[in-house]
Amino acid sequence: MNKKNEKTINEASELPVQIRAWLAEKLLKSLDEGESFVISDEWKQEILMRCEEIDNSQVELKDADEVFKAAYGILG
């Protein structure tokens, strides 16, 4: 990965969680435009459902670093 891509990812990672979720949704949708990448209808429905849950504040979003830290703590 080149420095520009790393910088973009680092900057995106610092955005508020709602903006990151929106960005993730847009990036996932952009994959549908690729020629060789196929997302099954089931996954598309799952993605849309999760995005709606986030948009409607039906789920509590947690920082990935916190989730992984807790998981590693449980695993030892």
OpenMM code with the backbone's topology and positions (N, CA, C; nanometers):
from openmm import Vec3, app, unit

residues = "MET ASN LYS LYS ASN GLU LYS THR ILE ASN GLU ALA SER GLU LEU PRO VAL GLN ILE ARG ALA TRP LEU ALA GLU LYS LEU LEU LYS SER LEU ASP GLU GLY GLU SER PHE VAL ILE SER ASP GLU TRP LYS GLN GLU ILE LEU MET ARG CYS GLU GLU ILE ASP ASN SER GLN VAL GLU LEU LYS ASP ALA ASP GLU VAL PHE LYS ALA ALA TYR GLY ILE LEU GLY".split()
positions = [
    Vec3(0.0843, -0.1165, 0.0000),
    Vec3(0.0000, 0.0000, 0.0000),
    Vec3(0.0895, 0.1236, 0.0000),
    Vec3(0.0529, 0.2203, -0.0835),
    Vec3(0.1374, 0.3394, -0.0894),
    Vec3(0.1027, 0.4389, 0.0215),
    Vec3(0.1864, 0.5368, 0.0383),
    Vec3(0.1729, 0.6339, 0.1488),
    Vec3(0.0410, 0.7117, 0.1402),
    Vec3(-0.0008, 0.7463, 0.0179),
    Vec3(-0.1252, 0.8216, 0.0011),
    Vec3(-0.2446, 0.7399, 0.0506),
    Vec3(-0.2480, 0.6121, 0.0150),
    Vec3(-0.3574, 0.5259, 0.0597),
    Vec3(-0.3556, 0.5101, 0.2114),
    Vec3(-0.2387, 0.4903, 0.2697),
    Vec3(-0.2262, 0.4774, 0.4146),
    Vec3(-0.2763, 0.6045, 0.4841),
    Vec3(-0.2394, 0.7207, 0.4298),
    Vec3(-0.2822, 0.8481, 0.4873),
    Vec3(-0.4342, 0.8603, 0.4806),
    Vec3(-0.4920, 0.8235, 0.3676),
    Vec3(-0.6376, 0.8309, 0.3512),
    Vec3(-0.7078, 0.7408, 0.4519),
    Vec3(-0.6590, 0.6186, 0.4677),
    Vec3(-0.7185, 0.5241, 0.5624),
    Vec3(-0.7059, 0.5762, 0.7049),
    Vec3(-0.5896, 0.6278, 0.7405),
    Vec3(-0.5694, 0.6817, 0.8756),
    Vec3(-0.6620, 0.7990, 0.9037),
    Vec3(-0.6774, 0.8874, 0.8055),
    Vec3(-0.7657, 1.0027, 0.8233),
    Vec3(-0.9116, 0.9569, 0.8343),
    Vec3(-0.9509, 0.8610, 0.7507),
    Vec3(-1.0886, 0.8108, 0.7543),
    Vec3(-1.1176, 0.7427, 0.8881),
    Vec3(-1.0187, 0.6766, 0.9440),
    Vec3(-1.0362, 0.6066, 1.0715),
    Vec3(-1.0616, 0.7019, 1.1871),
    Vec3(-1.0254, 0.8272, 1.1705),
    Vec3(-1.0432, 0.9263, 1.2761),
    Vec3(-1.1764, 1.0004, 1.2655),
    Vec3(-1.2544, 0.9717, 1.1620),
    Vec3(-1.3843, 1.0366, 1.1450),
    Vec3(-1.4823, 0.9863, 1.2506),
    Vec3(-1.5861, 1.0638, 1.2791),
    Vec3(-1.6896, 1.0169, 1.3724),
    Vec3(-1.7533, 0.8875, 1.3210),
    Vec3(-1.8021, 0.8057, 1.4129),
    Vec3(-1.8513, 0.6731, 1.3786),
    Vec3(-1.9636, 0.6778, 1.2746),
    Vec3(-2.0533, 0.7736, 1.2837),
    Vec3(-2.1636, 0.7814, 1.1870),
    Vec3(-2.1101, 0.8092, 1.0461),
    Vec3(-2.0098, 0.8928, 1.0364),
    Vec3(-1.9503, 0.9243, 0.9060),
    Vec3(-1.8758, 0.8021, 0.8526),
    Vec3(-1.8049, 0.7304, 0.9408),
    Vec3(-1.7348, 0.6079, 0.8969),
    Vec3(-1.8342, 0.5048, 0.8462),
    Vec3(-1.9488, 0.4914, 0.9144),
    Vec3(-2.0511, 0.3965, 0.8703),
    Vec3(-2.1046, 0.4366, 0.7334),
    Vec3(-2.1293, 0.5647, 0.7144),
    Vec3(-2.1772, 0.6135, 0.5854),
    Vec3(-2.0731, 0.5873, 0.4759),
    Vec3(-1.9481, 0.6162, 0.5081),
    Vec3(-1.8402, 0.5940, 0.4128),
    Vec3(-1.8269, 0.4457, 0.3774),
    Vec3(-1.8375, 0.3594, 0.4783),
    Vec3(-1.8300, 0.2157, 0.4544),
    Vec3(-1.9426, 0.1714, 0.3617),
    Vec3(-2.0619, 0.2245, 0.3843),
    Vec3(-2.1757, 0.1907, 0.2987),
    Vec3(-2.1473, 0.2324, 0.1548),
    Vec3(-2.0968, 0.3524, 0.1353),
    Vec3(-2.0659, 0.4018, 0.0009),
    Vec3(-1.9566, 0.3170, -0.0651),
    Vec3(-1.8552, 0.2809, 0.0117),
    Vec3(-1.7477, 0.1990, -0.0440),
    Vec3(-1.7979, 0.0603, -0.0828),
    Vec3(-1.8824, 0.0010, 0.0017),
    Vec3(-1.9387, -0.1303, -0.0308),
    Vec3(-2.0253, -0.1229, -0.1556),
    Vec3(-2.1047, -0.0185, -0.1671),
    Vec3(-2.1871, -0.0027, -0.2867),
    Vec3(-2.1004, 0.0138, -0.4110),
    Vec3(-1.9858, 0.0789, -0.3962),
    Vec3(-1.8977, 0.1003, -0.5116),
    Vec3(-1.8394, -0.0311, -0.5622),
    Vec3(-1.8325, -0.1316, -0.4745),
    Vec3(-1.7815, -0.2615, -0.5173),
    Vec3(-1.8755, -0.3281, -0.6172),
    Vec3(-2.0041, -0.2971, -0.6077),
    Vec3(-2.1006, -0.3529, -0.7021),
    Vec3(-2.0722, -0.3089, -0.8448),
    Vec3(-2.0040, -0.1969, -0.8594),
    Vec3(-1.9751, -0.1440, -0.9915),
    Vec3(-1.8570, -0.2138, -1.0579),
    Vec3(-1.7820, -0.2921, -0.9813),
    Vec3(-1.6674, -0.3631, -1.0365),
    Vec3(-1.7121, -0.4771, -1.1259),
    Vec3(-1.6282, -0.5133, -1.2174),
    Vec3(-1.6623, -0.6176, -1.3137),
    Vec3(-1.6535, -0.7575, -1.2549),
    Vec3(-1.5597, -0.7813, -1.1658),
    Vec3(-1.5360, -0.9179, -1.1218),
    Vec3(-1.5817, -0.9461, -0.9783),
    Vec3(-1.6349, -0.8456, -0.9105),
    Vec3(-1.6726, -0.8639, -0.7716),
    Vec3(-1.8232, -0.8767, -0.7610),
    Vec3(-1.8685, -0.9852, -0.7005),
    Vec3(-2.0121, -1.0091, -0.6893),
    Vec3(-2.0485, -1.0275, -0.5421),
    Vec3(-2.1493, -0.9542, -0.4980),
    Vec3(-2.2029, -0.9711, -0.3633),
    Vec3(-2.3377, -1.0404, -0.3791),
    Vec3(-2.3573, -1.1461, -0.3041),
    Vec3(-2.4833, -1.2197, -0.3142),
    Vec3(-2.5993, -1.1318, -0.2687),
    Vec3(-2.7185, -1.1658, -0.3147),
    Vec3(-2.8377, -1.0916, -0.2730),
    Vec3(-2.8559, -1.0947, -0.1219),
    Vec3(-2.8211, -1.2091, -0.0602),
    Vec3(-2.8346, -1.2206, 0.0850),
    Vec3(-2.7445, -1.1211, 0.1563),
    Vec3(-2.6185, -1.1083, 0.1075),
    Vec3(-2.5266, -1.0138, 0.1708),
    Vec3(-2.5714, -0.8711, 0.1463),
    Vec3(-2.6227, -0.8412, 0.0279),
    Vec3(-2.6732, -0.7066, 0.0000),
    Vec3(-2.7846, -0.6710, 0.0972),
    Vec3(-2.8762, -0.7652, 0.1204),
    Vec3(-2.9856, -0.7412, 0.2143),
    Vec3(-2.9319, -0.7197, 0.3559),
    Vec3(-2.8337, -0.7997, 0.3944),
    Vec3(-2.7739, -0.7866, 0.5277),
    Vec3(-2.7067, -0.6505, 0.5436),
    Vec3(-2.6334, -0.6101, 0.4426),
    Vec3(-2.5640, -0.4805, 0.4464),
    Vec3(-2.6650, -0.3670, 0.4582),
    Vec3(-2.7685, -0.3707, 0.3757),
    Vec3(-2.8700, -0.2659, 0.3801),
    Vec3(-2.9408, -0.2622, 0.5152),
    Vec3(-2.9713, -0.3812, 0.5702),
    Vec3(-3.0369, -0.3879, 0.6994),
    Vec3(-2.9493, -0.3248, 0.8077),
    Vec3(-2.8208, -0.3600, 0.8066),
    Vec3(-2.7296, -0.3059, 0.9084),
    Vec3(-2.7121, -0.1554, 0.8930),
    Vec3(-2.7040, -0.1078, 0.7696),
    Vec3(-2.6916, 0.0363, 0.7462),
    Vec3(-2.8158, 0.1093, 0.7957),
    Vec3(-2.9339, 0.0528, 0.7715),
    Vec3(-3.0579, 0.1130, 0.8204),
    Vec3(-3.0606, 0.1160, 0.9726),
    Vec3(-3.0157, 0.0075, 1.0360),
    Vec3(-3.0112, 0.0035, 1.1819),
    Vec3(-2.9205, 0.1131, 1.2366),
    Vec3(-2.8082, 0.1349, 1.1702),
    Vec3(-2.7150, 0.2403, 1.2125),
    Vec3(-2.7789, 0.3767, 1.1898),
    Vec3(-2.8366, 0.3965, 1.0711),
    Vec3(-2.8990, 0.5256, 1.0398),
    Vec3(-3.0127, 0.5594, 1.1350),
    Vec3(-3.0855, 0.4586, 1.1800),
    Vec3(-3.2007, 0.4794, 1.2686),
    Vec3(-3.1650, 0.4669, 1.4167),
    Vec3(-3.0365, 0.4602, 1.4474),
    Vec3(-2.9869, 0.4490, 1.5859),
    Vec3(-3.0499, 0.3314, 1.6603),
    Vec3(-3.0692, 0.2205, 1.5908),
    Vec3(-3.1267, 0.1010, 1.6516),
    Vec3(-3.0201, 0.0108, 1.7127),
    Vec3(-2.8956, 0.0392, 1.6838),
    Vec3(-2.7860, -0.0404, 1.7369),
    Vec3(-2.6838, 0.0524, 1.8010),
    Vec3(-2.6101, -0.0020, 1.8964),
    Vec3(-2.5030, 0.0731, 1.9606),
    Vec3(-2.3719, 0.0375, 1.8919),
    Vec3(-2.3105, 0.1369, 1.8313),
    Vec3(-2.1829, 0.1139, 1.7643),
    Vec3(-2.0705, 0.1221, 1.8668),
    Vec3(-1.9733, 0.0341, 1.8512),
    Vec3(-1.8596, 0.0327, 1.9423),
    Vec3(-1.7316, 0.0461, 1.8607),
    Vec3(-1.6353, 0.1118, 1.9220),
    Vec3(-1.5065, 0.1297, 1.8577),
    Vec3(-1.4377, -0.0057, 1.8426),
    Vec3(-1.3887, -0.0355, 1.7237),
    Vec3(-1.3263, -0.1654, 1.6963),
    Vec3(-1.2096, -0.1929, 1.7896),
    Vec3(-1.1307, -0.0904, 1.8217),
    Vec3(-1.0165, -0.1111, 1.9114),
    Vec3(-1.0630, -0.1610, 2.0485),
    Vec3(-1.1741, -0.1050, 2.0962),
    Vec3(-1.2272, -0.1483, 2.2263),
    Vec3(-1.2781, -0.2921, 2.2194),
    Vec3(-1.3449, -0.3254, 2.1106),
    Vec3(-1.3984, -0.4608, 2.0941),
    Vec3(-1.2852, -0.5624, 2.0885),
    Vec3(-1.1836, -0.5341, 2.0097),
    Vec3(-1.0705, -0.6263, 1.9995),
    Vec3(-0.9940, -0.6371, 2.1316),
    Vec3(-0.9791, -0.5251, 2.2016),
    Vec3(-0.9104, -0.5278, 2.3303),
    Vec3(-0.9846, -0.6184, 2.4287),
    Vec3(-1.1177, -0.6050, 2.4312),
    Vec3(-1.1975, -0.6901, 2.5199),
    Vec3(-1.1881, -0.8366, 2.4789),
    Vec3(-1.1936, -0.8613, 2.3490),
    Vec3(-1.1860, -0.9989, 2.2999),
    Vec3(-1.0494, -1.0617, 2.3327),
    Vec3(-0.9430, -0.9871, 2.3105),
    Vec3(-0.8102, -1.0395, 2.3431),
    Vec3(-0.7951, -1.0627, 2.4928),
    Vec3(-0.8602, -0.9762, 2.5724),
    Vec3(-0.8566, -0.9936, 2.7166),
    Vec3(-0.9250, -1.1228, 2.7591),
    Vec3(-1.0348, -1.1570, 2.6935),
    Vec3(-1.1063, -1.2811, 2.7243),
    Vec3(-1.0249, -1.4015, 2.6797),
    Vec3(-0.9633, -1.3898, 2.5616),
    Vec3(-0.8870, -1.5021, 2.5057),
    Vec3(-0.7543, -1.5237, 2.5762),
    Vec3(-0.7063, -1.4184, 2.6373),
    Vec3(-0.5805, -1.4313, 2.7102),
    Vec3(-0.4682, -1.4005, 2.6282),
] * unit.nanometer
topology = app.Topology()
chain = topology.addChain("A")
for resn in residues:
    res = topology.addResidue(resn, chain)
    for name in ("N", "CA", "C"):
        topology.addAtom(name, app.Element.getBySymbol(name[0]), res)
